[in-house]
Amino acid sequence: MAKALRETADKADMTPTSGNLLSLLADNGRLNLLDGIANAFRMIMAAHRGEVVCELIVMRIIE
């Protein structure tokens, strides 16, 4: 499976680092953790850029 992911990553023009990550996760049976890894990376990068997560609630009277 790792070899197939590596070939797919190459065809999709992914960076070598991304291809290595997919291959490593597949080799170790941890591909199911990819979603959590991607979310954690997104949060780290948002904090690095100074982004703040907020929730906006708008109330409108229904007549």
N, C-alpha and C positions, 0 to 999 in steps of 0.2 A: 504494500500500500504506500509506503514511504517513497518508493521509486516513482509510482504513478503521480503522487502529489508533486514531486520534484519536477517531473516532466510537464505537468499542468502549470506549475508556477513559472517555468521557463517560457512556455507558450503564451502565458498571460502577461509577459513582460514584468513580472514581479521582481523586486530587488533580490539579490542573493541572500540577504539576511532574512527576508520574509520566507523564501523557499526553504532555507535552513531551519527556521522555526517550525514550519509545517512538517518537514521531514522528521525533525527531532520529536515532536509531539506524537507523530504517527508511530515512530520506532518504539516509543515508550508507552504506547497505549493510552495516551492522554489527549487525543484529539478532541475529546468531548469538553476539554477545558478552554478551548479556543475562544468561545464567546466571552467567558469571564476575563480572559487575558486581554482581549480587545477592549472590553469596557473599562478595565483598570487602566490601560494605556490611554484611552480617551480622557479619563478623569485626570490622570497625571499631566497630560498635555494641556488640558483646559486650565488647570491650576498654574502651570508654568506660564501660560499666556495671560494669566490674571483674569480669566473668565469667571463669572459668578453665576451659579444656577439660581434662577428665581421662578416663582410661580405667579402668574398674573390672573386675578379673578375679576371678572367684569359682571356687574349686576345690572339687569335691565328689567324694568317693570313691564309685565305682560298685561295688556288691557283686554 
